[in-house]
Amino acid sequence: NTELFQSINPLFIIILTPIIVFIFSFLRRRKKEPSTATKFGLALFISGLSALVMVFAIMSVNSVYLEKTSPYWLWGTYFVFTISELLLSPIGLSLVSKLAPARLTALMMGGWFLSTSIGGKIAGVMTSFWDDFTDKKIFFLILVASAFMGGILIFSRLKSLNKIVKDKTGSA
């Protein structure tokens, strides 16, 4: 059962956090660390890749979906998604606290969590249509396309986003 795999994400958070911190510390020392906005864009692309892993998982079984696929596909999806989450969550919270006006910081942090919950609700609503998809790949390809479009949107506005962050915080 897939619900048995919900502990994979916390496991990967514990394992991958020091690795991600090391990578960005290494890049920072070399003056090559990507900007906060770039990390957001990368996080969206990587999130799309995690849904793409599920497309390959679906392709690994017959088109009637009578058999289950290997649980390693879930491990792979969680691995890729956790990398995305580690690029987005802590950086987003930090950015909100830095960019929000002092008197509105708590409200803006609440807005961050509200947007997360709205995303969860949208995912739940979309999941209610799972049975309507005869080709399950389409379901995950919609997630891939949505995440990639979000990443493209961020990268298309990267220069202005970096300027806003630099003007408010002194660093990108």
C-alpha positions in Angstrom: 0.0 0.0 0.0 1.3 3.4 -0.9 0.4 5.0 2.5 3.2 2.8 3.9 5.7 4.9 2.0 4.8 8.3 3.6 7.8 8.0 5.8 10.1 8.1 2.8 9.9 11.9 2.5 11.0 12.6 6.1 13.8 10.1 5.7 15.0 11.8 2.6 14.7 15.2 4.3 17.1 14.0 7.0 19.5 12.4 4.6 19.5 15.1 1.9 19.5 18.3 4.0 23.1 18.2 4.9 24.0 17.3 1.3 22.1 20.3 -0.1 23.5 22.6 2.6 27.0 21.4 1.7 26.5 22.0 -2.0 25.2 25.5 -1.5 27.9 26.3 1.0 30.5 25.0 -1.5 29.0 27.2 -4.2 28.7 30.2 -1.9 32.4 30.0 -1.1 33.1 29.9 -4.8 30.8 32.9 -5.4 28.6 30.7 -7.7 25.6 30.1 -5.5 22.3 30.5 -7.4 20.0 33.3 -6.4 16.9 32.7 -4.3 14.7 33.1 -7.3 16.8 30.7 -9.3 16.4 28.1 -6.5 12.7 28.6 -6.7 12.7 28.0 -10.5 14.9 25.0 -10.1 12.6 23.6 -7.4 9.6 23.8 -9.7 11.5 22.0 -12.5 12.7 19.4 -10.1 9.2 19.0 -8.8 8.1 18.4 -12.4 10.8 15.7 -12.7 9.4 13.9 -9.7 6.0 13.6 -11.5 7.9 12.5 -14.6 9.3 9.6 -12.6 5.7 8.5 -12.1 5.1 8.7 -15.8 7.9 6.1 -16.2 6.4 4.1 -13.4 3.1 3.9 -15.2 4.9 2.9 -18.4 6.5 0.0 -16.5 3.1 -1.8 -16.2 0.6 -2.9 -18.7 -1.9 -0.4 -20.0 -4.8 -2.1 -18.1 -3.2 -1.3 -14.8 -4.1 -4.6 -13.3 -0.7 -5.1 -11.7 1.3 -2.9 -9.4 4.6 -1.3 -10.3 7.7 -1.6 -8.3 7.9 0.4 -5.0 11.2 1.7 -6.1 9.4 4.2 -8.4 7.9 5.7 -5.2 11.3 5.9 -3.6 12.6 7.6 -6.8 9.7 10.1 -6.9 10.1 10.9 -3.2 13.9 11.4 -3.7 13.5 13.8 -6.5 10.5 15.6 -4.9 12.5 16.0 -1.6 15.3 17.8 -3.4 12.7 20.2 -4.8 11.1 20.6 -1.4 14.5 21.4 0.2 15.1 24.1 -2.4 11.7 25.7 -1.9 10.4 25.4 1.6 13.2 26.8 3.9 14.2 29.3 1.3 10.7 30.5 0.8 10.1 30.9 4.5 13.3 32.9 4.9 12.5 35.0 1.9 9.0 35.9 3.2 10.5 36.9 6.6 13.1 39.1 4.8 10.8 40.8 2.3 7.7 41.3 4.3 7.3 44.7 6.1 8.1 44.3 9.8 4.5 44.8 10.9 3.2 42.3 8.4 5.7 39.5 8.7 3.5 37.2 10.7 0.6 37.7 8.3 2.8 37.1 5.3 4.2 33.9 6.9 0.5 32.9 7.3 0.0 33.7 3.6 3.0 31.3 2.8 1.3 28.5 4.7 -2.1 29.4 3.2 -0.7 29.1 -0.3 0.8 25.7 0.6 -2.6 24.5 1.9 -4.3 25.8 -1.2 -1.8 23.8 -3.3 -2.7 20.8 -1.3 -6.4 21.3 -1.8 -5.9 21.7 -5.6 -3.9 18.5 -5.6 -6.7 16.8 -3.7 -9.3 18.0 -6.1 -7.2 16.9 -9.0 -6.8 13.5 -7.5 -10.5 13.1 -7.3 -10.4 12.9 -11.1 -7.9 10.0 -11.1 -10.5 7.5 -12.2 -11.5 9.7 -15.1 -8.1 9.3 -16.7 -8.0 6.2 -18.8 -4.3 6.8 -19.6 -2.8 7.5 -16.1 0.3 9.0 -17.8 -1.8 12.1 -18.7 -2.5 12.7 -15.0 1.2 13.0 -14.2 2.0 14.8 -17.4 -0.4 17.5 -16.3 1.7 17.8 -13.1 4.9 17.9 -15.1 3.6 20.6 -17.4 2.3 22.7 -14.6 5.5 22.6 -12.6 7.6 23.3 -15.8 5.4 26.2 -16.7 5.8 27.6 -13.1 9.6 27.2 -13.5 9.5 28.9 -16.9 7.5 31.8 -15.5 10.0 32.3 -12.7 13.0 32.1 -15.0 11.3 34.6 -17.4 11.1 37.1 -14.5 14.4 36.2 -12.9 16.1 39.5 -13.5 13.3 41.5 -11.9 12.9 39.0 -9.1 16.6 39.2 -8.3 16.5 43.0 -8.3 13.6 43.0 -5.8 15.3 40.6 -3.5 18.6 42.5 -3.8 16.9 45.9 -3.1 15.1 44.6 -0.1 17.8 42.4 1.5 21.1 43.5 0.0 21.8 40.1 -1.5 20.2 37.9 -4.2 
